[in-house]
Amino acid sequence: MPRNEKMISMKAKYICAALLALIFFSCDDSTPDIGRTTIAGNDSIPAGIASYEVTTRSILADSVFARSNTSYLGRFTDPEFGEFSSDFIAQFNCTDGFVFPDNTIGISQLDLTINYETFFGDSTASMRVQVDTLDKVIPEGDRLTYYTSINPEDYYDQNAEPIGSKAFAATGMSVDTVYTNGTTRIYEQKVNLPLSLGEYLYNKFLENKDYFKDSEAFIQNVLRGVYVHCTHGDGAILYISGLSLDLQIEVALESSSGKKDSIATRYASFSATKEVIQSNRFSNSDRLKELAADNSCTYIKSPAGIITEVTLPIEEIYEAHQRDSLNAAVLSFTSYNETSDKKYPMNIPTSLLLLRKSETYSFFEQNSLYDNITSYYTAFDSKNNTYSFNNIAQLIQRCINEKVEGEKTDPNWVANHPDWNKVVLIPISVTREQQSNSGYSSMYAYYYYGSSRQQEAQIIQVQNNLDLSSVRLVGGKNKLKMQILYTTF
């Protein structure tokens, strides 16, 4: 065959393989098996679909990376998952070059202000929050401080007097203010702190104004941070979107006669932001261990609860298709329809990340995005009760290549890399590109279904889901099936 005709024939084969993959994704269960597909020039591509068993199990995720602007506070006992509690430590941001007014004569009030829009559980549950000051500086740049297993006891004196406490309910009489922003209600709880602490802050400023030149100086020399936790009560978890240290400052005003004969109030605020450290600590009861051991299904429960581990049949695929090209691999997970009559049921996770188990921590530490090679994103399909990953073929090929290369120099490579063929399903929250004022952002992607057009903004950030959510999946002793499409050239 002439060289040009060979090139055309090979191009036709690859085009045909791509079309086969497209057909494979768009077909339903009634689609006939794909056998040998004939193309021009009497060439043919042996192609087919094969099915392999997939094993799943539940594993505990006792700690997750959680660098977030949201803090979580409270305690809630679920009849299925047991007790869950959340508390946090936080530093405060000092704006560069902060100064007290020159005419300051004293501090009249100091509050820790807690703002939240949402919460989980009973809005009337009676709780008590306590605030303690930290006596050690949280190490800057230490990634371990962003894990939800952080131990606040390492940073404050449990025997010292707390600086504040307050009885509260999520929407009860304890709420100081309720703001409305469109359809959103923002609740504000104020924990009154001692005036002596406010006076201490002002005296530190008088001692050395450089202590307030930026956040680092403020944290090192003035206030290391606070530990906020619940000491009593059960029934609600606040999702805190704003935390600030608010000062009321009394200043002397000069009248037209030149005398300072009146007093006015000024305000200063030091906010907890993502630029300084906010570290959530989550605790679950031993009930999760019992659920993780249940082999009748698998669980996903957030935050920092249970995830599902998946063992892929990569060796079987490799042994059967060494001479084939893997074009597609489809894997779906079906959720059970829950019939629980819980008063406060958890939502099903809306988004899952399928990720190599070996990257469980590094992926989030490095603020990575899924790449459709070793990590994949999917949203819950409520119509079919499934989470579907439509093509993880590149992941399978990556694992095969690693094993083949590894065994060239290490005959015990598989034993030394026990997670080489394992992935995990992790509940995530995603941030999408925002719409611009002038119209749709260029980051938006458009999808067509028949004559309708749907718009979805591109995902720009992936984080561990820290809200309370759970789902029970078919799996465990009930093996799943993964279908692959392959062609032989």
Residue pairs with C-beta under 8 A, 6 or more apart in sequence:
1 9
5 41
8 41
9 40
9 41
9 43
12 39
12 40
12 41
12 43
13 39
13 43
13 45
13 489
16 37
16 39
16 45
17 45
17 47
17 325
17 327
17 487
18 327
20 34
20 37
20 45
20 47
20 327
20 485
20 487
21 327
21 328
21 391
21 485
23 31
23 34
24 34
24 49
24 327
24 328
24 330
24 485
25 328
25 330
25 390
25 391
33 48
33 49
34 47
34 48
34 49
34 485
35 46
35 47
35 48
36 44
36 45
36 46
36 47
37 44
37 45
37 47
38 44
39 45
45 487
45 488
45 489
46 487
46 488
47 485
47 486
47 487
47 488
48 485
48 486
49 483
49 484
49 485
49 486
50 317
50 320
50 321
50 483
50 484
50 486
51 481
51 482
51 483
51 484
52 313
52 316
52 317
52 481
52 482
52 484
53 313
53 479
53 480
53 481
53 482
54 310
54 311
54 312
54 313
54 331
54 479
54 480
54 481
54 482
55 310
55 311
55 479
55 480
56 298
56 308
56 309
56 310
56 311
56 333
56 473
56 475
56 476
56 480
57 295
57 298
57 308
57 309
57 475
57 476
58 291
58 292
58 293
58 294
58 298
58 299
58 306
58 307
58 308
58 309
58 476
59 292
59 306
59 307
59 308
59 309
59 424
60 288
60 289
60 292
60 305
60 306
61 304
61 305
61 306
61 307
61 426
62 149
62 284
62 304
63 147
63 148
63 149
63 282
63 304
64 147
64 148
64 303
64 304
64 364
64 464
64 466
65 143
65 146
65 147
65 361
65 364
65 365
65 464
66 146
66 147
66 148
66 279
66 280
66 303
66 304
66 463
66 464
66 466
67 146
67 274
67 463
68 274
68 278
68 280
68 463
68 466
69 241
69 273
69 274
69 278
70 239
70 240
70 241
70 466
71 88
71 90
71 228
71 240
71 243
71 272
71 278
71 280
72 86
72 87
72 88
72 237
72 238
72 239
72 240
72 280
72 282
72 303
72 466
73 86
73 87
73 88
73 114
73 129
73 228
73 229
73 230
73 237
73 238
73 240
74 85
74 86
74 119
74 121
74 127
74 230
74 233
74 235
74 236
74 237
74 238
75 83
75 84
75 85
75 86
75 127
75 230
75 233
75 234
75 235
75 236
75 237
76 83
76 84
76 85
76 120
76 121
76 234
76 235
76 236
76 237
76 344
76 468
77 83
77 84
77 234
77 235
78 84
78 342
78 344
78 346
79 340
79 342
80 287
80 291
80 340
80 342
80 470
81 284
81 285
81 287
81 288
81 291
81 301
81 305
81 470
82 284
82 285
82 286
82 287
82 288
83 234
83 283
83 284
83 285
83 287
84 237
84 282
84 283
84 284
84 285
84 305
84 468
85 230
85 282
85 283
86 237
86 280
86 281
86 282
86 283
86 303
87 152
87 227
87 228
87 229
87 230
87 280
87 281
88 227
88 228
88 229
88 240
88 278
88 279
88 280
88 281
89 134
89 138
89 150
89 152
89 155
89 156
89 225
89 226
89 227
89 228
89 277
89 278
89 279
89 281
90 225
90 226
90 228
90 243
90 272
90 276
90 277
90 278
90 279
91 138
91 215
91 219
91 224
91 225
91 272
91 276
91 277
91 278
92 215
92 218
92 219
92 223
92 225
92 244
92 245
92 270
92 271
92 272
92 276
93 215
93 270
93 271
93 272
93 273
93 275
93 276
94 212
94 214
94 215
94 217
94 218
94 219
94 222
94 270
96 213
96 214
97 212
97 213
97 214
98 212
98 213
98 218
98 268
99 205
99 209
99 212
100 202
100 205
100 249
100 268
101 249
101 251
101 266
103 251
103 252
103 253
103 254
103 260
104 202
104 249
104 250
104 251
104 266
105 250
105 251
105 252
105 263
106 199
106 202
106 249
106 250
107 195
107 198
107 199
107 201
107 202
107 247
107 248
107 249
107 250
108 195
108 248
108 249
108 250
108 265
109 192
109 195
109 198
109 247
109 248
110 192
110 193
110 194
110 195
110 197
110 198
110 201
110 245
110 246
110 247
110 248
111 190
111 191
111 192
111 193
111 245
111 246
112 131
112 164
112 190
112 191
112 193
112 226
112 228
112 243
112 244
112 245
112 246
113 188
113 189
113 190
113 191
113 242
113 243
113 244
113 245
113 246
114 129
114 188
114 189
114 190
114 191
114 228
114 238
114 240
114 242
114 243
115 186
115 187
115 188
115 240
115 241
115 242
115 243
116 170
116 186
116 187
116 238
116 239
116 240
116 241
116 242
117 184
117 185
117 186
117 187
117 239
117 241
118 239
119 170
119 236
119 237
119 238
119 239
120 236
120 237
120 239
120 344
120 346
120 467
120 468
121 170
121 235
121 236
121 237
121 344
122 170
122 235
122 236
122 343
122 344
123 169
123 170
123 171
123 172
123 236
124 169
124 170
124 171
124 172
125 169
125 170
125 233
125 234
125 235
125 236
126 167
126 169
126 172
126 232
126 233
126 235
127 167
127 168
127 169
127 230
127 232
127 233
127 234
127 235
127 236
128 165
128 166
128 167
128 168
128 230
128 231
128 232
128 233
129 165
129 166
129 168
129 189
129 191
129 228
129 229
129 230
129 231
130 162
130 164
130 165
130 228
130 229
130 230
130 231
131 162
131 163
131 164
131 165
131 191
131 193
131 226
131 227
131 228
132 156
132 157
132 160
132 162
132 163
132 226
132 227
132 229
133 156
133 160
133 163
133 197
133 223
133 224
133 225
133 226
133 227
134 155
134 156
134 224
134 225
134 226
134 227
135 155
135 156
135 157
135 160
135 224
136 154
136 155
136 156
136 224
137 219
137 220
137 224
138 145
138 155
138 224
138 225
138 277
138 279
139 145
140 216
140 277
143 365
144 150
145 277
145 279
146 277
146 279
148 280
148 281
148 282
148 303
148 304
149 281
149 282
149 304
150 279
150 280
150 281
151 281
152 227
152 229
152 281
155 224
155 225
155 227
156 227
163 193
163 194
163 197
163 226
164 191
164 192
164 193
164 194
165 191
165 231
166 174
166 189
166 190
166 191
166 192
167 174
168 174
168 175
168 189
169 175
169 236
170 187
170 236
170 238
171 187
174 189
175 187
175 188
175 189
176 188
176 189
176 190
177 187
177 188
178 185
178 186
178 187
178 188
179 185
179 186
179 188
180 186
186 241
190 246
193 245
198 247
201 222
201 223
201 247
202 249
204 211
204 212
204 221
204 222
205 211
205 212
208 221
210 217
211 217
211 218
211 221
211 222
212 218
212 222
215 275
215 276
218 270
219 225
219 276
223 245
223 270
225 277
228 243
237 468
239 467
242 271
243 271
243 272
243 278
244 269
244 270
244 271
244 272
245 269
245 270
245 271
246 267
246 268
246 269
247 267
247 268
247 269
247 270
248 265
248 266
248 267
249 265
249 266
249 267
249 268
250 263
250 264
250 265
250 266
251 263
251 264
251 265
251 266
252 260
252 262
252 263
253 260
253 261
253 262
253 263
253 264
254 260
255 261
255 262
272 278
280 303
280 466
282 303
282 304
284 304
284 305
288 301
288 305
288 306
291 299
291 301
291 306
292 299
292 306
294 476
295 476
295 477
296 476
296 477
296 478
297 336
297 472
297 473
297 474
297 475
297 476
297 478
298 308
298 472
298 473
298 475
298 476
299 305
299 306
299 308
299 470
299 471
299 472
299 473
300 306
300 307
300 308
300 349
300 352
300 425
300 426
300 427
300 469
300 470
300 471
300 473
301 346
301 469
301 470
301 471
302 349
302 427
302 464
302 465
302 466
302 467
302 468
302 469
302 470
303 464
303 465
303 466
303 467
303 468
304 464
305 470
307 424
307 425
307 426
307 427
308 333
308 424
308 425
308 473
308 475
309 357
309 422
309 423
309 424
310 331
310 354
310 422
310 423
310 424
310 425
311 421
311 422
312 395
312 396
312 399
312 421
312 422
312 423
312 482
313 482
314 396
314 399
314 400
314 403
314 421
315 403
315 421
317 326
317 396
317 400
317 484
318 400
318 403
321 484
321 486
323 488
324 486
324 487
324 488
325 486
325 487
325 488
325 489
326 393
326 396
326 397
326 484
326 485
326 486
327 393
327 484
327 485
327 486
327 487
328 390
328 391
328 393
328 484
328 485
329 391
329 392
329 393
329 395
329 396
329 482
329 483
329 484
329 485
330 388
330 389
330 390
330 391
330 392
330 482
330 483
330 484
331 354
331 388
331 389
331 392
331 480
331 482
332 386
332 387
332 388
332 389
332 480
333 352
333 386
333 387
333 388
333 425
333 473
333 474
333 475
333 480
334 384
334 385
334 386
334 473
334 474
335 348
335 380
335 385
335 386
335 387
335 471
335 472
335 473
335 474
336 385
336 472
336 473
336 474
337 385
338 345
338 472
346 468
346 469
346 470
347 467
347 468
347 469
348 380
348 469
348 470
348 471
349 380
349 427
349 428
349 465
349 469
349 470
349 471
350 379
350 380
351 377
351 378
351 379
351 380
351 427
351 428
351 429
351 430
351 465
352 377
352 378
352 380
352 387
352 425
352 426
352 427
352 428
353 363
353 370
353 375
353 376
353 377
353 425
353 426
353 427
353 428
353 462
354 375
354 376
354 377
354 378
354 389
354 392
354 423
354 424
354 425
355 363
355 370
355 374
355 375
355 376
355 423
355 424
355 426
356 374
356 375
356 395
356 419
356 422
356 423
356 424
357 419
357 422
357 423
357 424
358 419
358 420
359 374
359 375
360 424
360 426
362 368
363 375
364 462
364 463
364 464
367 461
368 375
368 462
369 459
369 460
369 461
369 462
370 376
370 377
370 459
370 462
372 391
372 394
373 394
373 395
373 398
374 395
374 398
376 389
376 392
376 395
377 428
377 430
377 459
377 462
378 387
378 388
378 389
379 387
380 386
380 387
381 387
381 388
387 425
387 473
393 484
395 423
396 484
399 420
399 421
402 417
402 420
403 413
403 414
403 420
406 413
406 417
406 420
407 413
407 414
410 416
413 420
414 420
425 473
426 464
427 464
427 465
427 469
428 462
428 463
428 464
428 465
429 462
429 463
429 464
429 465
429 466
429 467
430 459
430 461
430 462
430 463
431 459
431 460
431 461
431 462
431 463
432 456
432 457
432 458
432 459
432 460
433 441
433 443
433 444
433 457
433 458
433 460
434 441
434 457
435 441
435 444
435 457
440 455
441 457
443 457
443 458
443 460
444 455
444 456
444 457
444 458
445 455
445 456
445 457
445 458
446 453
446 454
446 455
446 456
447 453
447 454
447 455
447 456
448 454
474 480
